[in-house]
Amino acid sequence: MKAVESSPRPSPSTRGGIIGSARREGTAGDWGDGGFSGTTAGVLVRAAAAVYGEQREMEAWAVEQECESCAVVRGQATDTLAMAAASRECGYVVFRGTRDLRNWMSDLDCRLRIADCGLGKVHDGFECALASVEEELKEAMEGWSGGVKRVFFCGHSLGGALAMLAAGRWEDRRVSGGTPDTATGTVALPKAWVYTFGQPRVGNGAWARWYDGVLRERTFRVVHADDVVPRVPWMLGVFRHAGHEVFFTGGSRAALVDASWVRKLPFDLFGLWRRHRLDLAALLADHHVSSYLRILNGEC
């Protein structure tokens, strides 16, 4: 397989600048640690779309990525769904986004609760949704640390929020020394990487600062300029975003990385006009996972 240079890592020198599509080919096992990759995002957004479908669609994606295991877990109380798949070198944890009334109830439960890390507060509905599948996910991921070199957490919409929460917990355990194992002692965990699509805010400022302290350089929030969901829940500034924002302006696979509010102001003003003129169904069409598939797979 041809070795090619990966996309640059977002840094102060590229802040607010333009990045192009990735220059890396192959499965996730071939990807390096060079920062945001459009190709990586393209593969993972297909996973985020697959978890909305039937199990055979999830398994087909796992086969495409040369995975040797693929488990689907469900939280009945919240109807939360996640796929856990692993190849010889990479693990994937993919959360489904909002699909039915129980998912909407999770989205709308905007109360804040103390975060699992003990620093800051997070969205209560998201926390409850993750808790409903967490134990089953841990069981599905047992044994990954032996050969897996990195774990990708991803999801669209609500799924992106759950991916960020889960990755934060994973990384917290990793930097604390790993996870206990009764047979071999403490087992080191591989690094987490996070790609989310149309993700709403997860926690308050204190939690976002904690998260950025452990995972900012490996977290990429892909945002469609016309998508209203990444702007909620704002709630008078209580909720804050974390990680690097990769802001696609439409019509191109180029994107702004961590753009200032001034750079994004024209798109925000246009969004206000659209929200005034369009009905809810039309607005949510820009949030649909298919919009992110089109952007990241070069169909726009």
Secondary structure, 3 states (H helix, E strand, C coil): CCCCCCCCCCCCCCCCCEECCCCCCCCHHHCCCCCCCHHHHHHHHHHHHHCCCCHHHHHHHHHHCCCCEEEEEEECCCCEEEEEEECCCEEEEEECCCCCHHHHHHHHCCCEEECCCCCCEEEHHHHHHHHHHHHHHHHHCCCHHHCCCEEEEEEECHHHHHHHHHHHHHHHHHHCCCECCCCCCCECCCEEEEEEECCCCCEEHHHHHHHHHHHHHHEEEEEECCCCHHHCCCHHHCEECCCEEEEECCCCCCEEECCCHHHHHHHHHHHHHHHHHCCHHHHHHCCCHHHHHHHHCCCC
